[in-house]
Amino acid sequence: MRRRFMVFVLLVVVVLTGYVVGCASASGQPHMNVALDELRAAKSELDSANADKGGHRVKAVSLVDEAIAEVEAGIEYARSH
């Protein structure tokens, strides 16, 4: 389970990096939208997971929620500039 959590954290880092790149270039919108879809899918999987895994699942859900908000903000920023 620890490996799965680490893979998930890596996904969040990759998505946040995509957010920064997306802000730098409006042409990144398709990638931002795909990232947003993937984050929502990851959140759904975490919500479906049983037990708390020592607080790690709850922390992962929180990180995904933050990543979703950042990607949405990046998409909105690119639209307005």
Secondary structure, DSSP 8 states (H G I E B T S, - for coil): -HHHHHHHHHHHHHHHHHHHHHHH-GGGHHHHHHHHHHHHHHHHHHHHS-S-TTTHHHHHHHHHHHHHHHHHHHHHHHHH-
